[in-house]
Amino acid sequence: VLTYNALIHGFCISGKLTKACDLLRWMVRNGLDPDVFTYNTLIAGCCKADRLDAAQGLLQKMVETGCAPDLVTCNTLVHACCQ
């Protein structure tokens, strides 16, 4: 998962959010469980791209799959909502 997290991070910081989300779907489809770092990276990328709807959707998926949001998750979303 660590390698995929690095790839997702790279896509997010280069503005390739669609590719980052595609990689998340590929991970899940191939039996890999995204962790809190995976979701936090994607949520931050969505917030940076002003895609709060997508960030909230990722938060919901995160909770549904049993991955507990942490302080970073909450701070990222609160900060984005205050912009």
C-alpha angles and dihedrals in degrees: 000000000000093000092049090049089054091050092047090049091051092050091048096050091047091053095250096129094153091057090048091053091045089055091051090053090048090052093052093043090053096049101261117136114222112225133213090275091055092052095042091053092050093044091051090048091051092048091049089052090049091247100136091156091060091044091054090048090053090049090053092048089047092056093042091055093050098253106137117223113237135203091280091054093051095043092049093052095043091049091050092049091052094055 
